[in-house]
Amino acid sequence: MALPHEIEDRWRSTVVLKRDVLSTVERGRFRTGEGEIEAVLRRIDEVPWWSFLLARHLFVREREALLAAGTLGVAPPLCFAGRRVLVRGWIEGVALHLAKPYGEGAYFRSAKAVLRKLHRHGICHNDLAKEQNWLRASDGRAFITDFQLAFRFKRRNWLFRIAAYEDLRHLLKHKLRYAPQTIGAAERRVLARKSFPTRLWMATGKRVYQWVTRDVLRFTDREGGGPRLVYDAPRIVARLKSHPQVREVTVVAYPDRRAGTGLYAFVEGGPEVSERALRDFMAGADGSKELKPPEHLQVTEELPRRASGEVRNEILQLVAMNQVDLIESLIASDRERALIQRILADRRNLLDRFAF
């Protein structure tokens, strides 16, 4: 995949993080005057013609917001801005929906401080309902990313106050989910009261938005897994679980350079079951030819679990995406570390590797 000429001798991609009709986002190395740095590239040079105007609009909004937010220490710094490509710094952190900071009041105090700093500089993010736009750094601090819908206000007018209020309300919704014991009375009042524009939006424009994103753009889940994760993954799980030697199955999505989105199935089974046997089983007489198998299938004797028995999908998601350098901060014990190292040693998506 050819790079835009502006950065063709400065960018070295290591893994695709996301791909849709509005942009492609990659992680890699960017050469600066001080040497190479870890960075993230957003490019819109390969989006479809029919989505280019919207992609360009969002691209410009992110560029303008990062020019200010990237200097505040709460968001990725803007390293390069071209006509159809942005390079922002890499933050060593895990998205909120993967980090799951249960009971971490300190994280949400940090997140509230991040919002105060952004708002003091006239920046409203406008997309903080998505957990993947909040990061938890390895030291527990909060950062914000993905500024495509952000807006810089010159004055703290009524529109700014509404947008800032909604930024705060969305943060408190995450706080209520992960650290409800730390919610104060004033915060509960904010949670209970949506702004009038939000109420109006939910009653009218949200239906149009959902039609465009789900039916036209095919955005069907909050993590960007696309239609395959929504429609194919449950059928794959059900089929594999019907195998007598399979104890558990988890299917996660990952960005794929060729297909856009791929599926990675992690199967817990005994030593007598193999990947080949399971693929043959899925294609057998009882299977459906309409069921497209996962791009990758890995059998392991045990899947990582919480104390409650719930499979730790957030760790398996990072394995599938080859962001294995972000797993360390999520590991709960030495036993779990040993299990994850065995899974990593046998992982299938080997287009990109990181040291663990």
C-alpha positions in Angstrom: 0.0 0.0 0.0 1.7 3.2 -1.2 2.2 6.0 1.2 1.4 9.7 0.4 4.6 11.3 -1.0 4.6 13.7 2.0 5.7 11.0 4.4 6.8 8.1 2.2 10.4 8.3 3.5 9.4 9.0 7.1 6.7 6.5 8.1 7.1 2.8 8.8 3.8 1.0 9.6 3.7 -1.9 12.0 0.0 -2.7 12.5 -3.4 -1.5 11.3 -5.5 -0.3 14.2 -8.7 0.5 12.3 -10.1 0.8 8.8 -13.4 2.1 7.6 -14.9 4.3 4.9 -13.7 7.5 6.7 -10.0 6.7 7.3 -7.3 4.1 7.9 -5.5 4.3 11.2 -2.1 2.6 11.6 0.5 2.3 14.3 4.1 2.6 13.4 7.3 4.6 13.6 7.7 8.2 12.4 11.1 9.8 11.7 11.6 13.2 13.2 14.6 15.5 13.5 15.4 13.9 16.8 15.0 10.3 15.5 12.2 7.8 15.2 9.2 7.8 17.5 6.2 5.6 18.2 3.2 7.2 16.4 -0.2 6.8 14.9 -1.1 7.6 11.3 -4.6 8.6 10.0 -4.9 8.7 6.3 -7.9 9.5 4.1 -6.2 9.1 0.7 -7.8 5.7 0.1 -11.4 6.3 1.3 -14.2 5.8 -1.2 -15.2 8.8 -3.3 -18.7 8.9 -1.9 -17.4 9.4 1.7 -14.5 11.6 1.0 -16.1 15.0 1.8 -17.3 13.7 5.2 -13.9 12.1 5.8 -12.1 15.4 4.9 -14.4 17.4 7.2 -13.6 15.1 10.2 -9.9 15.1 9.2 -9.8 18.9 9.4 -11.6 18.9 12.8 -9.1 16.5 14.3 -6.2 18.5 12.9 -7.4 21.7 14.4 -8.2 20.2 17.8 -4.9 18.4 18.1 -3.0 21.6 17.3 -4.2 22.8 20.7 -5.0 19.7 22.7 -1.8 17.9 21.8 0.2 20.5 23.6 -1.7 20.1 26.9 -0.3 16.7 28.0 -3.8 15.1 27.9 -4.0 14.0 24.3 -1.6 12.8 21.6 0.7 15.5 20.2 0.3 16.4 16.6 3.6 15.4 14.8 2.7 16.0 11.2 -0.3 17.4 9.3 -0.5 17.0 5.5 -3.4 17.3 3.0 -4.6 13.8 3.5 -2.5 12.4 6.3 -2.1 13.1 10.0 0.6 11.7 12.3 0.0 11.9 16.1 2.1 10.7 18.9 1.6 7.3 20.6 0.3 7.2 24.1 1.3 4.0 26.0 -2.2 3.2 27.2 -5.2 0.9 26.9 -8.7 1.9 25.7 -11.2 2.1 28.5 -13.4 -0.8 27.2 -10.2 -3.0 27.4 -8.7 -1.6 30.6 -12.0 -1.9 32.5 -10.8 0.2 35.6 -13.3 -1.2 38.1 -13.1 0.7 41.4 -10.3 3.0 40.2 -11.4 6.3 41.6 -8.0 7.8 40.9 -8.4 7.1 37.1 -11.7 9.1 37.0 -10.2 11.9 39.0 -7.5 12.1 36.4 -10.1 12.0 33.6 -12.1 14.9 35.2 -8.8 16.9 35.3 -8.3 16.1 31.6 -11.7 17.5 30.8 -11.1 20.6 32.9 -7.9 21.3 31.0 -9.5 20.8 27.6 -12.4 23.0 28.4 -10.3 25.8 29.9 -8.6 26.0 26.4 -12.0 26.1 24.6 -11.9 22.5 23.3 -14.9 20.1 23.5 -14.4 16.6 22.4 -18.0 15.7 21.5 -17.4 11.9 21.3 -16.7 10.8 24.8 -19.6 8.4 25.0 -17.3 5.9 23.2 -15.1 4.1 25.7 -12.4 3.5 23.1 -11.7 7.3 23.0 -10.6 7.2 26.7 -7.2 5.7 27.4 -5.8 4.4 30.7 -2.0 4.8 30.7 0.3 2.3 32.4 0.6 4.7 35.4 -3.2 4.9 35.8 -3.6 8.4 34.3 -6.4 9.2 31.8 -5.8 10.5 28.3 -8.2 11.2 25.4 -7.8 10.3 21.7 -9.7 10.5 18.4 -10.6 14.2 18.0 -12.5 13.9 14.7 -15.7 15.4 16.2 -13.9 17.9 18.5 -14.5 21.6 18.2 -12.5 24.7 19.3 -14.5 27.5 20.7 -13.2 31.1 20.6 -15.7 32.1 23.3 -17.3 30.3 26.1 -20.8 30.8 24.7 -24.0 28.8 25.4 -23.0 26.2 22.7 -19.7 25.7 24.4 -21.3 25.3 27.8 -23.7 22.6 26.4 -20.9 20.7 24.7 -18.7 20.8 27.8 -21.7 19.6 29.9 -22.2 16.7 27.6 -18.5 15.8 27.7 -18.7 15.7 31.5 -22.0 13.7 31.5 -20.5 11.1 29.2 -17.4 10.7 31.5 -19.7 10.3 34.5 -21.6 7.5 32.7 -18.3 5.6 32.4 -17.6 6.4 36.1 -21.0 5.1 37.1 -20.2 1.8 35.3 -16.7 1.2 36.6 -16.5 3.1 39.9 -20.1 3.7 41.1 -19.1 4.0 44.7 -17.2 7.2 43.9 -20.1 9.0 42.4 -21.1 12.1 44.3 -24.6 13.7 44.7 -23.8 16.6 42.3 -22.5 14.1 39.7 -25.7 12.1 40.0 -27.7 15.2 39.2 -25.6 15.7 36.1 -26.2 12.1 35.1 -30.0 12.5 35.6 -30.3 15.6 33.4 -29.5 15.5 29.7 -29.2 18.9 27.9 -32.1 20.0 25.8 -30.1 19.6 22.5 -29.3 16.1 23.5 -32.9 15.2 24.3 -33.9 16.7 21.0 -31.2 14.8 19.1 -32.2 11.5 20.7 -35.9 12.1 19.7 -35.1 13.1 16.1 -31.7 13.2 14.5 -30.3 10.1 16.2 -32.5 7.8 14.1 -31.1 9.3 10.9 -27.6 9.0 12.3 -28.1 5.4 13.2 -29.5 4.7 9.7 -26.5 6.3 8.1 -23.9 4.6 10.3 -25.4 1.2 10.5 -27.1 0.8 7.1 -25.0 3.0 4.8 -21.5 3.1 6.5 -22.0 -0.3 8.1 -20.8 0.7 11.5 -22.5 -1.9 13.6 -20.8 -2.1 17.0 -19.0 0.2 19.4 -15.6 -1.3 19.0 -15.6 -1.1 15.2 -15.8 -4.8 14.5 -18.3 -4.4 11.7 -21.0 -6.7 10.4 -18.9 -9.8 10.7 -18.5 -9.4 14.5 -22.2 -8.7 14.9 -23.6 -11.4 12.5 -20.9 -14.0 11.9 -19.2 -14.3 15.2 -22.2 -15.6 17.2 -22.7 -18.3 14.6 -19.1 -19.3 14.7 -19.1 -19.5 18.5 -22.3 -21.7 18.4 -20.8 -24.0 15.8 -17.5 -24.5 17.6 -19.1 -24.9 21.0 -21.1 -27.9 19.6 -17.8 -29.8 19.2 -17.6 -32.3 22.1 -14.0 -31.5 23.0 -14.5 -27.7 23.1 -15.1 -26.1 26.5 -15.2 -22.4 25.6 -15.0 -20.1 22.5 -14.3 -16.3 22.2 -14.3 -14.5 18.9 -12.9 -11.0 18.5 -12.4 -8.7 15.5 -9.2 -7.1 14.4 -8.3 -4.7 11.5 -7.1 -6.5 8.4 -5.3 -4.7 5.6 -7.0 -6.7 2.8 -10.5 -7.6 4.2 -11.0 -4.5 6.4 -12.0 -6.6 9.4 -11.0 -10.1 10.3 -12.2 -12.5 13.0 -9.9 -14.4 15.4 -11.4 -17.3 17.3 -9.8 -18.4 20.6 -10.9 -22.0 21.5 -10.4 -23.6 24.9 -10.1 -27.4 24.5 -8.1 -30.4 25.4 -4.9 -31.7 23.7 -6.9 -34.0 21.5 -8.5 -31.1 19.5 -6.5 -29.3 16.8 -7.1 -26.3 14.6 -7.3 -28.5 11.5 -9.9 -30.7 13.2 -12.0 -27.7 14.2 -11.9 -26.2 10.7 -12.9 -29.5 9.2 -15.7 -29.7 11.8 -17.0 -26.2 10.8 -17.0 -27.2 7.1 -18.6 -30.7 7.8 -21.9 -32.1 6.8 -23.7 -30.4 9.7 -22.1 -27.0 8.9 -23.4 -24.3 6.7 -21.6 -23.3 3.5 -22.8 -19.8 4.2 -20.8 -19.6 7.4 -17.5 -17.9 6.6 -14.9 -19.3 9.0 -12.7 -17.0 11.1 -9.5 -15.8 9.5 -7.5 -17.1 12.5 -8.3 -19.9 14.9 -6.2 -20.8 17.9 -6.6 -23.6 20.3 -5.4 -23.3 23.9 -5.7 -25.5 26.9 -7.0 -22.5 29.0 -8.4 -19.0 28.3 -7.6 -16.2 30.7 -10.4 -15.6 33.1 -11.4 -13.2 35.9 -12.1 -14.5 39.4 -15.8 -14.6 38.4 -15.0 -17.1 35.6 -15.6 -14.5 32.8 -13.2 -14.8 29.9 -10.9 -11.8 29.7 -11.8 -10.7 26.1 -9.9 -7.5 26.5 -6.6 -9.4 26.6 -7.5 -11.6 23.7 -8.5 -8.5 21.7 -5.0 -7.1 22.2 -3.5 -10.5 21.1 -5.6 -10.5 18.0 -4.6 -6.9 17.1 -0.9 -7.6 17.8 -0.8 -4.9 20.4 0.8 -7.2 22.9 3.0 -4.6 24.4 -0.2 -3.2 26.1 -1.1 -6.4 27.8 1.3 -6.2 30.8 -0.6 -3.6 32.7 -3.8 -5.8 32.5 -2.2 -9.0 33.9 -3.5 -9.9 37.4 -1.1 -12.6 38.5 2.1 -14.5 37.6 -0.1 -17.5 36.7 -2.1 -15.4 34.3 1.2 -14.0 32.8 2.5 -17.6 32.1 -0.8 -18.5 30.5 -0.8 -15.4 28.3 2.8 -16.0 27.3 1.8 -19.4 26.0 -1.0 -18.0 24.0 1.3 -15.3 22.6 3.9 -17.9 21.6 1.3 -19.7 19.5 -0.7 -16.8 18.1 -1.8 -16.8 14.5 -1.9 -13.2 13.4 1.9 -12.9 12.8 2.0 -10.1 10.3 3.3 -7.8 13.0 5.2 -8.6 16.2 6.0 -6.6 19.3 8.3 -7.5 22.1 6.4 -8.6 25.2 
